[in-house]
Amino acid sequence: MEGERMITSKVNGEIIFSPKRLAKIAGVLYLLVGIFGGFAEGFVDTKMYVAGNAAATARNVVANAGLVRMGVVAHLLDGTFFVFLAMTLYILLRHVHKSAARAMLILVVIATGIICLNAVFQFEGLRVALDNSYAAGFGTMGSNALVLLLLDTQHYGTLVAQIFFGLWLVPLGFLAYKSGFFPKWLGVVLIVGGICYIVDLFAAFLVPDFGQKIHIFVVIPSAIAEISMVLYLLVKGVKVSVQNTTVQNPLHG
């Protein structure tokens, strides 16, 4: 059908979006968020940061300066694609419940702000590690301690952002459950995944030793939820029975 091949069409002067095409775009954006976020947080951050060891952290940063720069850029791209993902899902799902869709968008914006601020701390840690004037002023140990402090701040800032990584999945799950665009089980899994993110965060801050033991088990439902959503958006888009529905541009009311 011609309508399925077009991203948008106009009815009575108003821009109309194809839900299936919007879902596919959201799937691509979600995949990019996973790729850049996984590289930055799962690879670069863990390779650089050694908790409680300033000398090792500084050595890692100096030895992998190019990788740190790539990690900073990846964090910024992660945040950028995350915002565009939320905007696309907002257009797709706002008709289901406008307040929930707005909450989802706001939570993503807050999370993205934290991600970008964390990237500044990481970049400043790199600058301190490479600039000899800090070692001259504070001594090698003092300079290394400053690098660790900056990466400590970035590390725990990422943990703080996790509450919003979890919270945004709750309205998304609710909207997915109510919309009819997705299987109801997917909405439930997203909500459970969001709750698990929050449990993991509070365990890390309140009972860190216990939090480390349960971390891998708590994040599994979150990973399953997000991977399932990405795959459904990319492969299916929306349910066949409702794929011919149109979605109005939010700028037109």
Summary of the structure (lengths in Angstrom):
residues: 253
radius of gyration: 20.9
end to end distance: 26.9
largest distance: 70.0
contacts: 860
relative contact order: 0.15
helix: 83%
strand: 4%
